[in-house]
Amino acid sequence: MPGVRHFIDHTCIPGRNGWVPWGETEEIFSTGKIHYAGQSIGLILADTKELALEAVQLVKVTYKNKKPLVTTLRDGMADESRQTTNFPEFWGYCPKQVKVGDSAEEEKKEGLTTIEGELELGSQYHYYMETLSAVCRPKEDKQIQLWVTSQWMDFTQSLVASTLGIPKNHIDMEVKRLGGGYGGKCTPAMWIACATAVASWKVNKPVRYGF
């Protein structure tokens, strides 16, 4: 299973045949190179939560060529490689100047007071109102039943179908409720669904994934 992965079709761009919410390849399980902290390298299957946690302690991973940790906006702006993205500008992700009025003309006016200094706002941690989880159950004729916490059922179904190599209509999806998740419930939930489906497909048994 470590080699299981899905590459997003980068021809799926706005104005053509759909939308891809990121500009780089995203893997279900790492195929070697770790792109970010916490990236999944595999999946442990166990009959109980306690056994799964015990098995986690047996996994030893060594990381090489680690880059400095960036946790502030100031540090991120100092890194030129982080100042541009692959996202189209009309999605609003590329830096752009916002200008109101003519500052040069305003500075020529008498009685103008110039205030100089810095203003720094603290960071804020966003959390999900619902956790990411999924349940997959094999059905007859190489079909599956999938319960997933997702805000984007169609795309999730497409990724699972591509990952398992089965038609979309062989996947029955069910979402109990939709809720806010700052967008994080829209895309990361897909990888939870794919990993759960891969595990269930592998052992041909119901599998639950949640945290």
Protein Blocks (a to p, Z undefined) as FASTA:
>chain_A
ZZgccdddfklcghiaoccfbfbdcdfbdckiacbghiafbdcddfbfklmmmmmmmpcc
ddehiacddfbfklmmmpmklmpcfbdfklopaccdddedjfklmmmpghiacdeddddd
dddddddfbdcdddddddehhiacdddddfblklmmmmmmmmnopafklpccddfbacde
ehmmmmmmmmmmmmmmmmmmmnopacdddZZ
